[in-house]
Amino acid sequence: MKSRRFLSLLLSVSMAAICFTGCGTKTKNETSKKLTKVTLNEVTHSIFYAPQYVAIEKGYFKEEGIDLTVDTGFGADKTMTAVISGNADIGFMGPEATIYQYNEGNSDYAVNFAQLTQRAGNFLVSRKEIKDFSWSDLKGKSLIGGRKGGMPQMILEYILKKNGLDPKKDVNLIQNIDFANTSGAFSGGTGDFTVEFEPNATLLEKQKAGYVVSSLGVESGFVPYTSYAAKKSYIKKHPDIIQGFTNAIAKGQTYVEKHSPKEIAEVIGEQFPDVSKNDLIKIIKRYKEQDTYKNTPEFSKDGFALLQDILKDAGELKENVPFDKLVDNSFAKKSVK
């Protein structure tokens, strides 16, 4: 009788232990299953996109059920190709790429659903130190620009014209250098000026290979420089993923808005192991002071209109594309901050 009771008690304890262990394992598996794999292709890896890296490092994407993989396209055209081909679920690039592919007649075109930055994030770097810089200093000089039709190049041309310079006649534009290699070419002796994103602009200064003389973001004003886009079919099929992704970006934007450059640098430092902490703080401070980062992911209608004006001015667009065709702000408006 006692042995039966003992066996019964032992069995009960064993079952409880199995249940406890099993339940714990099941909960862990269930949690991991909730994470949906999403591939993001970013146009380049830059401190210019600090809110995105805050969202990654603070775990905001995981909080929204997203297991994010980030690839780098090194050019909006390459990033858009990755989205259209299905090699990326979401593309992060200049929204001009969505206008181009829409005008090409693609039925399953990419739609912008969140905006990250509202100014150009690159800087004009001179080989020589110029104390009282004027854009007229570029007349007759060689300048490493960007790809024809790309946002960096069009913004540059917009600013040159705004300052009375003809990009085709007054400046020797160098446009045959790959996006990822411009700073290296400049430090190697090519060009009198170059247009660089961070951290390359600051690194050129540290190497005494160049001097930042102007901010294209300040010169051009507010413009939707970078945004997130996905194919119509993907957005329709996965609205929960798009909403979760937008929520994570919104949280990153709020963090950047409310925290100091030093605090932001501490969060995203691992994303830029080759940049010193002091340089990282300096760069973030520069971007924040210029009001570069948007505070919410909602895409600006006025900014979209200015973007199309810049495209037409550059000869890349004949007729405006309707805002509602290429921008879906519904996710941004619902985003959790």
VEXSE-778466 format. One record per residue (C-alpha): residue number from 1; residue in three letters; x, y, z. Coordinates in nm, 2 decimals, always signed. Layout:
REM VEXSE-778466
+-----+-----+--------+--------+--------+
:   i :  aa :      x :      y :      z :
+-----+-----+--------+--------+--------+
: NUM : ALA :      X :      Y :      Z :
...
+-----+-----+--------+--------+--------+
***
This chain:
REM VEXSE-778466
+-----+-----+--------+--------+--------+
:   i :  aa :      x :      y :      z :
+-----+-----+--------+--------+--------+
:   1 : MET :  +0.00 :  +0.00 :  +0.00 :
:   2 : LYS :  +0.28 :  +0.23 :  +0.10 :
:   3 : SER :  +0.48 :  +0.14 :  -0.21 :
:   4 : ARG :  +0.17 :  +0.22 :  -0.43 :
:   5 : ARG :  +0.13 :  +0.56 :  -0.26 :
:   6 : PHE :  +0.50 :  +0.62 :  -0.31 :
:   7 : LEU :  +0.49 :  +0.53 :  -0.67 :
:   8 : SER :  +0.18 :  +0.75 :  -0.72 :
:   9 : LEU :  +0.35 :  +1.04 :  -0.55 :
:  10 : LEU :  +0.66 :  +0.99 :  -0.76 :
:  11 : LEU :  +0.46 :  +0.97 :  -1.08 :
:  12 : SER :  +0.28 :  +1.30 :  -0.99 :
:  13 : VAL :  +0.60 :  +1.48 :  -0.92 :
:  14 : SER :  +0.75 :  +1.35 :  -1.24 :
:  15 : MET :  +0.45 :  +1.46 :  -1.44 :
:  16 : ALA :  +0.46 :  +1.80 :  -1.28 :
:  17 : ALA :  +0.83 :  +1.83 :  -1.36 :
:  18 : ILE :  +0.77 :  +1.73 :  -1.72 :
:  19 : CYS :  +0.48 :  +1.97 :  -1.75 :
:  20 : PHE :  +0.69 :  +2.25 :  -1.61 :
:  21 : THR :  +0.98 :  +2.18 :  -1.83 :
:  22 : GLY :  +0.76 :  +2.12 :  -2.14 :
:  23 : CYS :  +0.56 :  +2.43 :  -2.08 :
:  24 : GLY :  +0.87 :  +2.64 :  -2.05 :
:  25 : THR :  +1.01 :  +2.50 :  -2.37 :
:  26 : LYS :  +0.68 :  +2.54 :  -2.55 :
:  27 : THR :  +0.65 :  +2.90 :  -2.45 :
:  28 : LYS :  +1.01 :  +2.97 :  -2.57 :
:  29 : ASN :  +0.93 :  +2.80 :  -2.90 :
:  30 : GLU :  +0.60 :  +2.99 :  -2.94 :
:  31 : THR :  +0.78 :  +3.32 :  -2.87 :
:  32 : SER :  +1.04 :  +3.24 :  -3.14 :
:  33 : LYS :  +0.77 :  +3.14 :  -3.39 :
:  34 : LYS :  +0.61 :  +3.48 :  -3.35 :
:  35 : LEU :  +0.91 :  +3.64 :  -3.50 :
:  36 : THR :  +0.86 :  +3.67 :  -3.88 :
:  37 : LYS :  +1.18 :  +3.70 :  -4.09 :
:  38 : VAL :  +1.19 :  +4.02 :  -4.29 :
:  39 : THR :  +1.47 :  +4.13 :  -4.52 :
:  40 : LEU :  +1.55 :  +4.50 :  -4.55 :
:  41 : ASN :  +1.78 :  +4.63 :  -4.82 :
:  42 : GLU :  +1.92 :  +4.97 :  -4.73 :
:  43 : VAL :  +2.08 :  +5.20 :  -4.99 :
:  44 : THR :  +2.39 :  +5.24 :  -4.78 :
:  45 : HIS :  +2.50 :  +5.20 :  -4.42 :
:  46 : SER :  +2.53 :  +5.54 :  -4.27 :
:  47 : ILE :  +2.49 :  +5.73 :  -3.94 :
:  48 : PHE :  +2.25 :  +5.94 :  -4.14 :
:  49 : TYR :  +1.99 :  +5.66 :  -4.06 :
:  50 : ALA :  +2.04 :  +5.66 :  -3.68 :
:  51 : PRO :  +1.67 :  +5.61 :  -3.59 :
:  52 : GLN :  +1.67 :  +5.28 :  -3.79 :
:  53 : TYR :  +1.98 :  +5.15 :  -3.60 :
:  54 : VAL :  +1.83 :  +5.26 :  -3.27 :
:  55 : ALA :  +1.53 :  +5.05 :  -3.35 :
:  56 : ILE :  +1.75 :  +4.75 :  -3.43 :
:  57 : GLU :  +1.98 :  +4.79 :  -3.12 :
:  58 : LYS :  +1.69 :  +4.86 :  -2.88 :
:  59 : GLY :  +1.50 :  +4.55 :  -3.00 :
:  60 : TYR :  +1.20 :  +4.75 :  -3.13 :
:  61 : PHE :  +1.17 :  +4.52 :  -3.44 :
:  62 : LYS :  +1.16 :  +4.21 :  -3.22 :
:  63 : GLU :  +0.90 :  +4.37 :  -3.00 :
:  64 : GLU :  +0.69 :  +4.40 :  -3.31 :
:  65 : GLY :  +0.75 :  +4.03 :  -3.40 :
:  66 : ILE :  +1.01 :  +4.09 :  -3.67 :
:  67 : ASP :  +1.33 :  +3.91 :  -3.71 :
:  68 : LEU :  +1.51 :  +4.16 :  -3.93 :
:  69 : THR :  +1.80 :  +4.09 :  -4.17 :
:  70 : VAL :  +1.96 :  +4.40 :  -4.33 :
:  71 : ASP :  +2.15 :  +4.39 :  -4.66 :
:  72 : THR :  +2.31 :  +4.69 :  -4.83 :
:  73 : GLY :  +2.24 :  +4.78 :  -5.19 :
:  74 : PHE :  +2.50 :  +5.06 :  -5.24 :
:  75 : GLY :  +2.26 :  +5.26 :  -5.46 :
:  76 : ALA :  +1.89 :  +5.32 :  -5.48 :
:  77 : ASP :  +1.87 :  +5.15 :  -5.82 :
:  78 : LYS :  +2.02 :  +4.83 :  -5.67 :
:  79 : THR :  +1.80 :  +4.85 :  -5.37 :
:  80 : MET :  +1.49 :  +4.89 :  -5.58 :
:  81 : THR :  +1.60 :  +4.59 :  -5.80 :
:  82 : ALA :  +1.62 :  +4.38 :  -5.48 :
:  83 : VAL :  +1.27 :  +4.47 :  -5.39 :
:  84 : ILE :  +1.11 :  +4.42 :  -5.73 :
:  85 : SER :  +1.30 :  +4.09 :  -5.77 :
:  86 : GLY :  +1.18 :  +3.96 :  -5.43 :
:  87 : ASN :  +1.53 :  +3.94 :  -5.29 :
:  88 : ALA :  +1.42 :  +4.20 :  -5.03 :
:  89 : ASP :  +1.08 :  +4.25 :  -4.86 :
:  90 : ILE :  +1.14 :  +4.62 :  -4.79 :
:  91 : GLY :  +1.37 :  +4.87 :  -4.95 :
:  92 : PHE :  +1.51 :  +5.18 :  -4.78 :
:  93 : MET :  +1.62 :  +5.44 :  -5.04 :
:  94 : GLY :  +1.54 :  +5.77 :  -5.20 :
:  95 : PRO :  +1.17 :  +5.77 :  -5.30 :
:  96 : GLU :  +1.27 :  +5.89 :  -5.65 :
:  97 : ALA :  +1.33 :  +5.52 :  -5.72 :
:  98 : THR :  +0.97 :  +5.44 :  -5.66 :
:  99 : ILE :  +0.87 :  +5.71 :  -5.91 :
: 100 : TYR :  +1.10 :  +5.57 :  -6.18 :
: 101 : GLN :  +0.97 :  +5.21 :  -6.15 :
: 102 : TYR :  +0.61 :  +5.33 :  -6.14 :
: 103 : ASN :  +0.67 :  +5.52 :  -6.47 :
: 104 : GLU :  +0.82 :  +5.21 :  -6.62 :
: 105 : GLY :  +0.48 :  +5.06 :  -6.61 :
: 106 : ASN :  +0.54 :  +4.79 :  -6.34 :
: 107 : SER :  +0.19 :  +4.68 :  -6.23 :
: 108 : ASP :  +0.32 :  +4.55 :  -5.89 :
: 109 : TYR :  +0.51 :  +4.87 :  -5.82 :
: 110 : ALA :  +0.67 :  +4.97 :  -5.49 :
: 111 : VAL :  +0.48 :  +5.21 :  -5.25 :
: 112 : ASN :  +0.64 :  +5.43 :  -4.99 :
: 113 : PHE :  +0.49 :  +5.37 :  -4.64 :
: 114 : ALA :  +0.73 :  +5.54 :  -4.40 :
: 115 : GLN :  +0.97 :  +5.83 :  -4.42 :
: 116 : LEU :  +1.29 :  +5.84 :  -4.21 :
: 117 : THR :  +1.48 :  +6.16 :  -4.30 :
: 118 : GLN :  +1.37 :  +6.50 :  -4.42 :
: 119 : ARG :  +1.70 :  +6.65 :  -4.54 :
: 120 : ALA :  +1.99 :  +6.55 :  -4.75 :
: 121 : GLY :  +2.25 :  +6.38 :  -4.54 :
: 122 : ASN :  +2.56 :  +6.45 :  -4.74 :
: 123 : PHE :  +2.82 :  +6.72 :  -4.73 :
: 124 : LEU :  +3.04 :  +6.90 :  -4.97 :
: 125 : VAL :  +3.41 :  +6.83 :  -4.90 :
: 126 : SER :  +3.69 :  +7.04 :  -5.03 :
: 127 : ARG :  +4.05 :  +6.92 :  -5.08 :
: 128 : LYS :  +4.17 :  +7.26 :  -4.95 :
: 129 : GLU :  +4.05 :  +7.44 :  -4.64 :
: 130 : ILE :  +3.82 :  +7.73 :  -4.74 :
: 131 : LYS :  +3.73 :  +7.97 :  -4.46 :
: 132 : ASP :  +3.46 :  +8.17 :  -4.63 :
: 133 : PHE :  +3.32 :  +7.92 :  -4.87 :
: 134 : SER :  +3.09 :  +8.02 :  -5.15 :
: 135 : TRP :  +2.94 :  +7.79 :  -5.41 :
: 136 : SER :  +3.10 :  +8.00 :  -5.67 :
: 137 : ASP :  +3.43 :  +7.85 :  -5.55 :
: 138 : LEU :  +3.33 :  +7.54 :  -5.75 :
: 139 : LYS :  +3.34 :  +7.72 :  -6.09 :
: 140 : GLY :  +3.59 :  +7.55 :  -6.31 :
: 141 : LYS :  +3.67 :  +7.28 :  -6.05 :
: 142 : SER :  +3.63 :  +6.90 :  -6.06 :
: 143 : LEU :  +3.36 :  +6.76 :  -5.84 :
: 144 : ILE :  +3.29 :  +6.39 :  -5.76 :
: 145 : GLY :  +2.91 :  +6.36 :  -5.78 :
: 146 : GLY :  +2.67 :  +6.08 :  -5.78 :
: 147 : ARG :  +2.48 :  +5.85 :  -6.03 :
: 148 : LYS :  +2.27 :  +6.03 :  -6.28 :
: 149 : GLY :  +1.91 :  +6.03 :  -6.17 :
: 150 : GLY :  +2.00 :  +5.94 :  -5.81 :
: 151 : MET :  +1.89 :  +6.16 :  -5.52 :
: 152 : PRO :  +2.24 :  +6.28 :  -5.42 :
: 153 : GLN :  +2.32 :  +6.39 :  -5.77 :
: 154 : MET :  +1.99 :  +6.57 :  -5.83 :
: 155 : ILE :  +2.00 :  +6.75 :  -5.50 :
: 156 : LEU :  +2.36 :  +6.86 :  -5.59 :
: 157 : GLU :  +2.24 :  +6.99 :  -5.92 :
: 158 : TYR :  +1.95 :  +7.16 :  -5.76 :
: 159 : ILE :  +2.18 :  +7.35 :  -5.52 :
: 160 : LEU :  +2.43 :  +7.44 :  -5.80 :
: 161 : LYS :  +2.15 :  +7.59 :  -6.01 :
: 162 : LYS :  +2.01 :  +7.77 :  -5.70 :
: 163 : ASN :  +2.36 :  +7.93 :  -5.66 :
: 164 : GLY :  +2.38 :  +8.04 :  -6.02 :
: 165 : LEU :  +2.60 :  +7.75 :  -6.15 :
: 166 : ASP :  +2.53 :  +7.54 :  -6.46 :
: 167 : PRO :  +2.61 :  +7.18 :  -6.36 :
: 168 : LYS :  +2.70 :  +7.09 :  -6.72 :
: 169 : LYS :  +2.92 :  +7.39 :  -6.80 :
: 170 : ASP :  +3.05 :  +7.55 :  -6.49 :
: 171 : VAL :  +3.16 :  +7.24 :  -6.30 :
: 172 : ASN :  +3.35 :  +6.93 :  -6.42 :
: 173 : LEU :  +3.13 :  +6.66 :  -6.27 :
: 174 : ILE :  +3.28 :  +6.32 :  -6.22 :
: 175 : GLN :  +3.01 :  +6.05 :  -6.22 :
: 176 : ASN :  +3.19 :  +5.73 :  -6.32 :
: 177 : ILE :  +3.29 :  +5.63 :  -5.96 :
: 178 : ASP :  +3.08 :  +5.38 :  -5.77 :
: 179 : PHE :  +2.89 :  +5.51 :  -5.48 :
: 180 : ALA :  +3.09 :  +5.31 :  -5.23 :
: 181 : ASN :  +3.43 :  +5.43 :  -5.36 :
: 182 : THR :  +3.40 :  +5.81 :  -5.39 :
: 183 : SER :  +3.58 :  +5.89 :  -5.06 :
: 184 : GLY :  +3.86 :  +5.66 :  -5.15 :
: 185 : ALA :  +3.90 :  +5.81 :  -5.49 :
: 186 : PHE :  +3.90 :  +6.16 :  -5.34 :
: 187 : SER :  +4.16 :  +6.07 :  -5.08 :
: 188 : GLY :  +4.36 :  +5.92 :  -5.36 :
: 189 : GLY :  +4.38 :  +6.25 :  -5.55 :
: 190 : THR :  +4.07 :  +6.25 :  -5.77 :
: 191 : GLY :  +3.87 :  +6.58 :  -5.78 :
: 192 : ASP :  +3.89 :  +6.92 :  -5.61 :
: 193 : PHE :  +3.56 :  +6.85 :  -5.43 :
: 194 : THR :  +3.35 :  +6.55 :  -5.34 :
: 195 : VAL :  +3.00 :  +6.49 :  -5.20 :
: 196 : GLU :  +3.01 :  +6.25 :  -4.91 :
: 197 : PHE :  +2.78 :  +6.10 :  -4.65 :
: 198 : GLU :  +2.89 :  +6.03 :  -4.29 :
: 199 : PRO :  +3.10 :  +5.89 :  -4.16 :
: 200 : ASN :  +3.31 :  +5.94 :  -4.47 :
: 201 : ALA :  +3.30 :  +6.32 :  -4.46 :
: 202 : THR :  +3.43 :  +6.32 :  -4.10 :
: 203 : LEU :  +3.69 :  +6.05 :  -4.18 :
: 204 : LEU :  +3.83 :  +6.26 :  -4.47 :
: 205 : GLU :  +3.87 :  +6.55 :  -4.23 :
: 206 : LYS :  +4.04 :  +6.33 :  -3.97 :
: 207 : GLN :  +4.29 :  +6.21 :  -4.24 :
: 208 : LYS :  +4.34 :  +6.58 :  -4.34 :
: 209 : ALA :  +4.24 :  +6.47 :  -4.69 :
: 210 : GLY :  +3.95 :  +6.71 :  -4.71 :
: 211 : TYR :  +3.74 :  +6.97 :  -4.53 :
: 212 : VAL :  +3.36 :  +6.99 :  -4.49 :
: 213 : VAL :  +3.26 :  +7.33 :  -4.64 :
: 214 : SER :  +2.89 :  +7.29 :  -4.68 :
: 215 : SER :  +2.58 :  +7.08 :  -4.59 :
: 216 : LEU :  +2.36 :  +6.98 :  -4.88 :
: 217 : GLY :  +2.08 :  +6.92 :  -4.63 :
: 218 : VAL :  +2.09 :  +7.28 :  -4.51 :
: 219 : GLU :  +2.12 :  +7.42 :  -4.87 :
: 220 : SER :  +1.84 :  +7.21 :  -5.02 :
: 221 : GLY :  +1.58 :  +7.25 :  -4.74 :
: 222 : PHE :  +1.33 :  +6.99 :  -4.64 :
: 223 : VAL :  +1.29 :  +6.71 :  -4.88 :
: 224 : PRO :  +1.19 :  +6.34 :  -4.84 :
: 225 : TYR :  +1.54 :  +6.20 :  -4.88 :
: 226 : THR :  +1.50 :  +5.85 :  -4.77 :
: 227 : SER :  +1.19 :  +5.63 :  -4.71 :
: 228 : TYR :  +1.08 :  +5.27 :  -4.68 :
: 229 : ALA :  +0.89 :  +5.10 :  -4.97 :
: 230 : ALA :  +0.75 :  +4.76 :  -5.05 :
: 231 : LYS :  +0.57 :  +4.61 :  -5.34 :
: 232 : LYS :  +0.19 :  +4.67 :  -5.35 :
: 233 : SER :  +0.14 :  +4.29 :  -5.33 :
: 234 : TYR :  +0.36 :  +4.25 :  -5.02 :
: 235 : ILE :  +0.18 :  +4.54 :  -4.84 :
: 236 : LYS :  -0.16 :  +4.39 :  -4.92 :
: 237 : LYS :  -0.05 :  +4.04 :  -4.82 :
: 238 : HIS :  +0.14 :  +4.14 :  -4.50 :
: 239 : PRO :  -0.02 :  +4.45 :  -4.35 :
: 240 : ASP :  +0.07 :  +4.33 :  -4.00 :
: 241 : ILE :  +0.44 :  +4.32 :  -4.09 :
: 242 : ILE :  +0.43 :  +4.66 :  -4.25 :
: 243 : GLN :  +0.25 :  +4.80 :  -3.94 :
: 244 : GLY :  +0.50 :  +4.64 :  -3.70 :
: 245 : PHE :  +0.80 :  +4.76 :  -3.91 :
: 246 : THR :  +0.66 :  +5.11 :  -3.91 :
: 247 : ASN :  +0.59 :  +5.10 :  -3.54 :
: 248 : ALA :  +0.96 :  +5.00 :  -3.48 :
: 249 : ILE :  +1.08 :  +5.29 :  -3.69 :
: 250 : ALA :  +0.85 :  +5.53 :  -3.51 :
: 251 : LYS :  +0.99 :  +5.42 :  -3.18 :
: 252 : GLY :  +1.35 :  +5.47 :  -3.31 :
: 253 : GLN :  +1.26 :  +5.82 :  -3.43 :
: 254 : THR :  +1.11 :  +5.91 :  -3.09 :
: 255 : TYR :  +1.42 :  +5.79 :  -2.91 :
: 256 : VAL :  +1.65 :  +6.00 :  -3.13 :
: 257 : GLU :  +1.42 :  +6.30 :  -3.08 :
: 258 : LYS :  +1.42 :  +6.27 :  -2.71 :
: 259 : HIS :  +1.78 :  +6.17 :  -2.64 :
: 260 : SER :  +2.12 :  +6.33 :  -2.66 :
: 261 : PRO :  +2.38 :  +6.26 :  -2.93 :
: 262 : LYS :  +2.59 :  +6.09 :  -2.66 :
: 263 : GLU :  +2.31 :  +5.86 :  -2.56 :
: 264 : ILE :  +2.22 :  +5.78 :  -2.92 :
: 265 : ALA :  +2.59 :  +5.71 :  -3.00 :
: 266 : GLU :  +2.60 :  +5.46 :  -2.71 :
: 267 : VAL :  +2.31 :  +5.27 :  -2.86 :
: 268 : ILE :  +2.42 :  +5.25 :  -3.22 :
: 269 : GLY :  +2.80 :  +5.23 :  -3.16 :
: 270 : GLU :  +2.82 :  +4.86 :  -3.25 :
: 271 : GLN :  +2.67 :  +4.94 :  -3.59 :
: 272 : PHE :  +2.98 :  +5.15 :  -3.67 :
: 273 : PRO :  +3.28 :  +4.98 :  -3.51 :
: 274 : ASP :  +3.53 :  +5.17 :  -3.72 :
: 275 : VAL :  +3.40 :  +5.51 :  -3.60 :
: 276 : SER :  +3.53 :  +5.65 :  -3.27 :
: 277 : LYS :  +3.27 :  +5.74 :  -3.01 :
: 278 : ASN :  +3.37 :  +6.10 :  -3.02 :
: 279 : ASP :  +3.33 :  +6.11 :  -3.40 :
: 280 : LEU :  +2.99 :  +5.93 :  -3.37 :
: 281 : ILE :  +2.87 :  +6.19 :  -3.12 :
: 282 : LYS :  +2.99 :  +6.48 :  -3.34 :
: 283 : ILE :  +2.82 :  +6.34 :  -3.65 :
: 284 : ILE :  +2.49 :  +6.27 :  -3.47 :
: 285 : LYS :  +2.50 :  +6.62 :  -3.32 :
: 286 : ARG :  +2.55 :  +6.77 :  -3.66 :
: 287 : TYR :  +2.25 :  +6.58 :  -3.80 :
: 288 : LYS :  +2.03 :  +6.67 :  -3.51 :
: 289 : GLU :  +2.12 :  +7.04 :  -3.52 :
: 290 : GLN :  +2.02 :  +7.04 :  -3.89 :
: 291 : ASP :  +1.68 :  +6.88 :  -3.81 :
: 292 : THR :  +1.77 :  +6.59 :  -4.04 :
: 293 : TYR :  +1.57 :  +6.32 :  -3.88 :
: 294 : LYS :  +1.19 :  +6.31 :  -3.90 :
: 295 : ASN :  +1.00 :  +6.28 :  -3.57 :
: 296 : THR :  +0.73 :  +6.05 :  -3.72 :
: 297 : PRO :  +0.73 :  +5.82 :  -4.02 :
: 298 : GLU :  +0.45 :  +6.00 :  -4.19 :
: 299 : PHE :  +0.55 :  +6.09 :  -4.55 :
: 300 : SER :  +0.52 :  +6.46 :  -4.63 :
: 301 : LYS :  +0.29 :  +6.56 :  -4.91 :
: 302 : ASP :  +0.47 :  +6.89 :  -4.96 :
: 303 : GLY :  +0.80 :  +6.71 :  -4.96 :
: 304 : PHE :  +0.68 :  +6.47 :  -5.23 :
: 305 : ALA :  +0.58 :  +6.77 :  -5.44 :
: 306 : LEU :  +0.92 :  +6.93 :  -5.40 :
: 307 : LEU :  +1.09 :  +6.60 :  -5.48 :
: 308 : GLN :  +0.90 :  +6.59 :  -5.81 :
: 309 : ASP :  +1.00 :  +6.95 :  -5.89 :
: 310 : ILE :  +1.36 :  +6.85 :  -5.83 :
: 311 : LEU :  +1.32 :  +6.55 :  -6.06 :
: 312 : LYS :  +1.17 :  +6.76 :  -6.34 :
: 313 : ASP :  +1.44 :  +7.02 :  -6.29 :
: 314 : ALA :  +1.70 :  +6.75 :  -6.34 :
: 315 : GLY :  +1.52 :  +6.63 :  -6.66 :
: 316 : GLU :  +1.42 :  +6.29 :  -6.50 :
: 317 : LEU :  +1.04 :  +6.35 :  -6.49 :
: 318 : LYS :  +0.79 :  +6.49 :  -6.73 :
: 319 : GLU :  +0.47 :  +6.46 :  -6.54 :
: 320 : ASN :  +0.39 :  +6.44 :  -6.17 :
: 321 : VAL :  +0.28 :  +6.11 :  -6.02 :
: 322 : PRO :  -0.02 :  +6.12 :  -5.79 :
: 323 : PHE :  +0.08 :  +6.13 :  -5.42 :
: 324 : ASP :  -0.18 :  +5.87 :  -5.33 :
: 325 : LYS :  -0.04 :  +5.62 :  -5.59 :
: 326 : LEU :  +0.30 :  +5.60 :  -5.44 :
: 327 : VAL :  +0.25 :  +5.69 :  -5.07 :
: 328 : ASP :  +0.05 :  +5.50 :  -4.81 :
: 329 : ASN :  +0.05 :  +5.69 :  -4.48 :
: 330 : SER :  -0.21 :  +5.47 :  -4.31 :
: 331 : PHE :  +0.06 :  +5.27 :  -4.13 :
: 332 : ALA :  +0.25 :  +5.57 :  -4.02 :
: 333 : LYS :  -0.06 :  +5.73 :  -3.88 :
: 334 : LYS :  -0.13 :  +5.42 :  -3.67 :
: 335 : SER :  +0.23 :  +5.37 :  -3.56 :
: 336 : VAL :  +0.30 :  +5.34 :  -3.19 :
: 337 : LYS :  +0.54 :  +5.59 :  -3.05 :
+-----+-----+--------+--------+--------+
***
